Amino acid sequence: MSISMYAASAPTFVQFLTSLSANLDKTAAHAAARNIDPAIYLRTRLYPDMLPLAMQVSLANRQAINACARLAGVDPLVLPTAEPSMDDLKQRLDQTIRYLNGFTPAQLDGTEDKEIVAKYPSGVERRFIGQAMLLGLSLPNFYFHVTAAHCILRHCGIDIGKKDFNSAQQLFSGDCACQRVKA
């Protein structure tokens, strides 16, 4: 059975980025209720050698954008690199979600065997096959950063749990752009 590269990428990224955005809303409300500067949360990290919340969110965005752009063979969305405020981070998530929602199955399906050349800022180039890149690099890195962001927010006392992490309820309510398997 073949995998739908579209279903495994854009809608999946959108689902988790939407959840992350909602969790940032809860974080902003938590900060306002306790008169805490939201920037404190953005700089919070779980351990000194780990990246802070703002960077975890930014890297999740970047993974999603780059994966879909590389598969589709289009230019990736470029987001600002300046240190964001909570509002900036929310706007960047919204931009990314809109960008990802612009991809169609026709652009991404059939890219399983497509050769992808990823060029990194260091000058290093890595070659992948589409499915291997998505399943072995992009999705694991994306989930890592989304999970780290979720853990930082939990550590800060934000009242979020598993349902807030994956918004799985969308899959069952018909609110998700994900394609369903027909019985």
RATALIN-V904782 format. One record per residue. RES is the residue in one small letter. SS is DSSP state (hx for helix, st for strand, lp for the rest). PSI is psi in radians with two decimals (999 if undefined). NEAR is the number of other ideal C-beta (glycine too) atoms within 12 Angstrom. Layout:
# RATALIN-V904782
res;ss;psi;near
RES;SS;PSI;NEAR
RES;SS;PSI;NEAR
This chain:
# RATALIN-V904782
res;ss;psi;near
m;lp;2.30;4
s;lp;2.78;13
i;lp;2.53;22
s;lp;1.95;26
m;hx;-0.57;38
y;hx;-0.93;33
a;hx;-0.57;26
a;hx;-0.18;31
s;lp;-1.57;43
a;hx;-0.95;43
p;hx;-0.57;32
t;hx;-0.82;40
f;hx;-0.77;43
v;hx;-0.76;36
q;hx;-0.87;33
f;hx;-0.60;41
l;hx;-0.59;45
t;hx;-0.74;36
s;hx;-0.77;37
l;hx;-0.71;45
s;hx;-0.76;33
a;hx;-0.63;29
n;hx;-0.56;42
l;hx;-0.58;42
d;hx;-0.76;25
k;hx;-0.61;29
t;hx;-0.76;41
a;hx;-0.71;27
a;hx;-0.71;19
h;hx;-0.79;25
a;hx;-0.78;25
a;hx;-0.72;15
a;hx;-0.46;14
r;lp;0.12;16
n;lp;0.84;9
i;lp;2.40;20
d;lp;2.10;17
p;hx;-0.41;32
a;hx;-0.46;21
i;hx;-0.74;23
y;hx;-0.70;36
l;hx;-0.48;33
r;hx;-0.08;22
t;lp;2.43;32
r;lp;2.78;23
l;lp;-0.45;20
y;lp;2.60;12
p;lp;-0.55;8
d;lp;0.16;7
m;lp;2.76;21
l;lp;2.61;24
p;lp;2.95;30
l;hx;-0.87;39
a;hx;-0.69;37
m;hx;-0.62;24
q;hx;-0.77;37
v;hx;-0.76;44
s;hx;-0.71;33
l;hx;-0.59;32
a;hx;-0.81;46
n;hx;-0.88;45
r;hx;-0.72;33
q;hx;-0.80;35
a;hx;-0.81;46
i;hx;-0.90;37
n;hx;-0.67;37
a;hx;-0.90;45
c;hx;-0.71;45
a;hx;-0.77;31
r;hx;-0.76;36
l;hx;-0.75;45
a;hx;-0.25;32
g;lp;0.61;18
v;lp;2.88;20
d;lp;2.40;12
p;lp;2.67;25
l;lp;2.35;27
v;lp;2.15;15
l;lp;2.70;26
p;lp;2.63;16
t;lp;-0.11;15
a;lp;2.63;11
e;lp;2.18;18
p;lp;2.71;29
s;lp;3.07;22
m;hx;-0.74;33
d;hx;-0.72;18
d;hx;-0.78;24
l;hx;-0.72;39
k;hx;-0.76;29
q;hx;-0.68;20
r;hx;-0.69;35
l;hx;-0.78;39
d;hx;-0.74;25
q;hx;-0.76;26
t;hx;-0.77;40
i;hx;-0.77;32
r;hx;-0.76;22
y;hx;-0.84;30
l;hx;-0.64;40
n;hx;-0.27;24
g;lp;-0.22;20
f;lp;2.55;36
t;lp;2.78;23
p;hx;-0.63;22
a;hx;-0.53;14
q;hx;-0.53;23
l;hx;-0.59;36
d;lp;2.50;26
g;lp;0.07;20
t;lp;0.19;37
e;lp;-0.73;24
d;lp;0.13;18
k;lp;2.37;23
e;st;2.26;19
i;st;2.26;30
v;st;2.00;16
a;st;2.15;29
k;st;2.16;15
y;lp;2.73;12
p;lp;-0.47;9
s;lp;-0.18;8
g;lp;-0.18;8
v;lp;2.44;10
e;st;2.39;13
r;st;2.45;20
r;st;2.39;16
f;st;2.87;26
i;st;2.47;22
g;hx;-0.95;34
q;hx;-0.70;28
a;hx;-0.69;26
m;hx;-0.85;34
l;hx;-0.91;40
l;hx;-0.50;24
g;hx;-0.27;18
l;hx;-1.04;26
s;hx;-0.93;39
l;hx;-0.80;31
p;hx;-0.73;18
n;hx;-0.71;26
f;hx;-0.90;40
y;hx;-0.64;29
f;hx;-0.86;21
h;hx;-0.64;33
v;hx;-0.72;39
t;hx;-0.76;28
a;hx;-0.74;31
a;hx;-0.78;45
h;hx;-0.78;35
c;hx;-0.67;25
i;hx;-0.79;34
l;hx;-0.71;40
r;hx;-0.75;25
h;hx;-0.57;20
c;lp;-0.05;29
g;lp;0.20;18
i;lp;2.34;32
d;lp;1.38;15
i;lp;2.71;28
g;lp;-2.77;17
k;hx;-0.77;14
k;hx;-0.50;17
d;hx;-0.39;28
f;hx;-0.84;28
n;hx;-0.04;27
s;lp;0.71;31
a;lp;-0.42;20
q;hx;-0.46;18
q;hx;-0.61;23
l;hx;-0.47;22
f;hx;-0.20;13
s;hx;-0.14;11
g;lp;0.12;11
d;lp;-0.14;15
c;lp;2.55;24
a;lp;-0.08;27
c;lp;2.53;29
q;lp;2.39;22
r;lp;2.63;15
v;lp;2.27;9
k;lp;2.38;4
a;lp;999;3
